[in-house]
């Protein structure tokens, strides 16, 4: 599993969430996605999404629809995007 983490600030969480719900990573090939808000700054969002391959993850990150959705959602600065290979998953 390849995990992509995207962190970015938003102008308004509710407005961002409405666009996210229509353009979530699942619509672009993700197996799962989790939305997180920074505890001390709830307008900073981290979306973590899982993909079956590096190619699928890169396709998501490079998709022009993702940038368009971020623009419409009120992302206020360039996102920080990181890609990881999952080596272990536990749920307690």
Secondary structure as GFF3:
##gff-version 3
##sequence-region A 1 92
A	DSSP	beta_strand	2	9	.	.	.	ID=ss1
A	DSSP	alpha_helix	13	22	.	.	.	ID=ss2
A	DSSP	three_ten_helix	25	28	.	.	.	ID=ss3
A	DSSP	beta_strand	32	37	.	.	.	ID=ss4
A	DSSP	beta_strand	44	51	.	.	.	ID=ss5
A	DSSP	alpha_helix	54	62	.	.	.	ID=ss6
A	DSSP	alpha_helix	64	73	.	.	.	ID=ss7
A	DSSP	beta_strand	80	85	.	.	.	ID=ss8
###
